[in-house]
Amino acid sequence: MDVEIVADCADGVSLLAEVERVRPDVVVTDVRMPPSGDDEGIRIAQTLRETNPEIGVVVLSHYAEPRYGHDLFAAGAEGRAYLLKDRVSDGRQLQAAIEVVARGGSMIDPEMVRLLLESQEREDNSPLTELTPREREVLAAMAAGKSNAAIAEELVLTKRAVEKHVGAIFLKLGLPSEDVVSRRVAAVLLYLSVKP
C-alpha cells in the first residue's frame, strides 16, 4: 500500500476541516496538539468515530498514559492505533499502523498494553490475575495486532502452543475466540478499557 500525505495541519480545528475537504482513508495525529494542548488528538479520533467512522486514526504520543488508551478505544477499537513516538523507530512501523487501520484493524503499542494490564489488574476481582505470565505475553502480542504465527516467532513457541494460550486467554477473560486478528484485538482492547 502506498501512503500519500494529502494535508498537513497545525491544529485540531484545521485537521477536522481538512478531513471534510479531502476525505482521507487515515488520519495520523498527535495526542497533544493545539488548540487545547491536552488530548486534542484523542478527541479528534472520537469525533471522527461519530462523523466519519470509515476513516482510520493513528494516534502518536510521547505519553504512555492508560487514560489515553482507554479514551481512544472506549467506543471500539476498529480503525484505531495508538503508538508511542519513541518506539516508532522507522517509517515502516508507522506505515504498518496506517495499513492496519485503513483496513479497519487495530494496533496498540505493547508498552500501552502493559500499562492497561497493570491498571486493570489493580481492580478487585479482575480475571487478568488468572493469566499466567506467558498468557500475558501472548495477550500483549495479540493486542499489538500480531498473528499467531508472528507471536510464535517472537516468543519462540510453536504455533499450536500459541493457539492453546489464546484459547486459554479467551476462556479466562470470558471472551469468544475469533480467528480474525483485528476482532481479537478489538475484543481484548474493549475488555482492557479501564476507568481513568
NUPA-234081 format. One record per residue: y, x, z of N, C-alpha, C in turn; residue in one letter. Coordinates in pm, whole numbers, plus 50000, padded with zeros to 5 digits. Layout:
BEGIN
YXZYXZYXZA/...
***
This chain:
BEGIN
498825008550000500005000050000501245008950000M/502145006149910503415013249907504405006349999D/505195014450068506215009050157507565011550093V/508355000850080509695001850024510694997150128E/511685005450157512745001650250513764993450173I/513954980950217514854971950145516184969850216V/516274974150341517524972950415517474982150536A/518654986550580518814994850699519914988350781D/519584983750900520524975850980520844982951111C/522104981951151522564988651272522414980351398A/522224967151382522134958551500521284946151468D/520984938751573520134927051558520724916051473G/522024914051480522674903551402522544906451253V/522844918851213522734922251070521274922451026S/520364926151115518954926051080518494911851047L/518824902251130518414888451103519064883150976L/520304887050950520974882850826520264888750704A/519864901350712519144907750601517754901650581E/517114897850689515814891250677515954878450595V/516994870750622517214858350547517544861250400E/518254872050376518654875450239517514881450158R/516764890750219515774898650146514354893050157V/514024886850270512684881750298511614892650288R/511684902750375510704913650370509344909050422P/508324916950393506984914250446506894918650592D/507594929550625507544935350760508924940350800V/509254938450927510474943850986510044954751084V/510694966251077510494977051174511774977851256V/511654976451387512824976251472512594984251600T/513674987951662513634994651792513644983851900D/513064986652015513134977252125514584975152165V/515294986052186516694985352231517614988252113R/518454978652085519434980351978520624971152007M/521764974051943522914965451963522624951251911P/523264940851955524414941552043524044942352191P/522854938052232522564937652376522224951152434S/521554959752356521144972852405519994972252503G/519404960452521518294959052616516994957252539D/516614944952514515344942352445515564934552316D/516624938152246517004931152124515864930552022E/515114941452008514004941651912512924931651946G/512634929952073511644920052117512144906052088I/513424903552116513984890352090514014887151940R/514244897351859514194895351714512774891451672I/511784898451726510384895151694510064880851736A/510564876551852510324862951898511014852751807Q/512234855651765512964846851674512224845651542T/511774857051489511064856751362509734849351373L/509104849651490507854842051510508124827251485R/509314822651526509664808451509510214805351370E/511084814051319511764810951193511024815851069T/510334827051079509634833050965508304838951012N/507354830551052506124835651111505284844451018P/505554843850891504794852050795505274866550791E/506424869450850506974883050850506394890850968I/505784902150939505264910751043506374918651109G/506164922851234507174930551305506494942351374V/507024954251347506604966451416507744970451507V/507474970751637508494974651735508224988951778V/509254997351766509175011351810509975012651939L/509485020852031510165022052158509955035752221S/510935039852298510775051652385510215047352519H/510165034152542509875028752673508485022452680Y/507635027852765506295022452787506345013152907A/506985001752889507124992052997506264979952965E/505354976253054504474964853027505204951952990P/506384949753046507074937153016507414936052868R/507714947352803507994946852659506744942652582Y/505604948452617504354944652551504024929952575G/504194925752699503934911652733504824902552650H/506114905352648507054896752577506784896452427D/506434907952370506174908452226504964900052188L/503914900452269502664893852234502464880352302F/503444875752379503284863352456502964851252369A/503554850352252503324838752164502224841452062A/501514852452075500454855851982500614870051932G/499514876051899499534889951857499544891651705A/499294880951633499204881851489500504887251429E/500374897251344501534902651274502494910151362G/502014915851471502884923251562502274936651598R/503124946951610502694960251653503734965751748A/503264973451848504144979951945503704994451952Y/504585003451909504285017751907505325025451985L/504865035652056505795044452127506235055452032L/507545057552024508105067151928507555081151945K/507415085652069506975099452089505495101452055D/504785090452030503375091651994503135089051845R/504185085451772504085083851627504435097451568V/503405105551547503655119451510503935121451362S/503555112051280503875113451138503995099651074D/504485099450953504725087050882503475078950854G/502325085550852501075078250824500755068250934R/501045071751059500785062351168501685049951157Q/502945052251124503865041051107503445032650987L/503075039250878502635031850759501385023650790Q/500455029150867499255021750905499625009150983A/500575010351075501004998651153501664988351062A/502474992850969503124983650874502074976250793I/501064983450746500004977150667499214967050749E/498924970450874498164961250961498934948250983V/500214949251020500964936951048501274929150921V/501394935950808501614928950681500434919850649A/499244923850693498034915650671497814905550783R/498744905050879498604895550989497874901151109G/497564914051105496854920351217497794924951325G/497234931851423497994936351538497654950851570S/498614957551632498394971251677499254973651800M/498674980851894499434984152015499094998452054I/500085005652099499895019452140498915019952257D/497945028952254496975029852364497605031752501P/498745038352509499425040052638499885026552691E/500355017852603500745004452645499534996652692M/498404998152624497184991252667496824995752808V/496905008852832496585013952966497495007753071R/498795007053042499735001253137499474986453159L/499164979153052498854964953066497584962953148L/496594971453123495354970553200495624972953348L/496394983453379496704986553518497474975153583E/498424969553509499214958553562498324946453589S/497424943353496496534931953513495554934353628Q/495094946653642494134949753748494734947653887E/496024949353898496664947654028496674933154074R/496504923953979496464909854016495134906654083E/495184898054181493964893954252493004887054158D/491724889154179490654882454106490654885253956N/491174896353913491174899653771489784903653726S/489274897653617487964901653566487954915953511P/489134921653490489184935353441488584945153540L/488584941553667487994950353767486484951353749T/485894942053674484454942153648484074951853535E/485044956353457484744965153344484424979253392L/483454985353325483124999253354484195008253292T/484285020853333485255029853269485045030753117P/483805031053072483535031752927483995018952858R/483785007552921484234994952862485754994552854E/486435000552951487895001252945488355009952828R/487645020852804487975029352689487785021752558E/486675014452549486405006552429487454995652412V/487824988952521488844978452517490184984152469L/490564995652519491825001852476491775005052327A/490635010052279490505013152136490525000352053A/489894989852102489924976952031491354971852020M/492074972552130493444967652131494354975952042A/493954988452016494714996951924494364993951780A/493474984151757493154979751622492024987251556G/491244994651633490165002751574488914994451554K/488214997351446486934990851417485854996751508S/484704990251511483594995451592483205009451546N/483195011651415482835024951363483845035451408A/485135032151405486165041651448486075044251598A/485755033851675485595035551819484405044651847I/483305042351775482105050551793482415065251766A/483165067651659483505081551625484415087651732E/485415080151775486365085251873485705088252008E/484815079352053484205080752185482835087552181L/482445092152062481165098852041480015089952092V/479955078052036478905068352065478285063651934L/477145057051943476605050751824477345037551803T/477335032751680477975020051651477305008851730K/476005009551746475264999451823475704999551971R/475925011352027476395012252166477775005652180A/478645008052081479975001852084479834986752078V/478954981851991478744967351980478284961452112E/477434968552184476974963752315478134963452415K/478974973952413480134974252502481094962852470H/481324960452341482224949652300481684936252349V/480404934052331479794921652379479944920052529G/479734930952603479864930452749481314927652790A/482254933752719483674931552750484034916952732I/483664911252617483994897252592483304888052691F/482094891352728481374883352826482084883952962L/482414895853007483074897453137484464891253141K/485164891453027486524886053021486534871252984L/485364865852953485294851852915485914849052780G/485874858752689486454857452556485334856852452L/485494848552350484464847752246484434860552163P/483254864552124483114876352038483534872951897S/484304881451834484764879451697484474891951617E/484174890251489483904901651403485174907551343D/486214899651330487434904251267488284911851369V/488634924351335489354932951429490644926551476V/491434920651385492724915151427492544903551524S/491504895551506491254884651600490814890151735R/490024900751732489614906951858490834912151932R/491694918851859492904924351921493764912951975V/493914902251897494734890951943494164885152072A/492864883452078492254877852199492474887052318A/492274899952299492464909552407493914909652454V/494834909952360496254910452398496714897652465L/496214886452418496584874052484496054873852626L/494854878852645494294879252779495094888752868Y/495484900152809496184910452886497644907152912L/498144896452851499534892652879499704891153028S/500664898453081500884898253226502304893553254V/502474887753369503824883553407504604895853448K/505834897353398506634909153434506944909653581P/
***
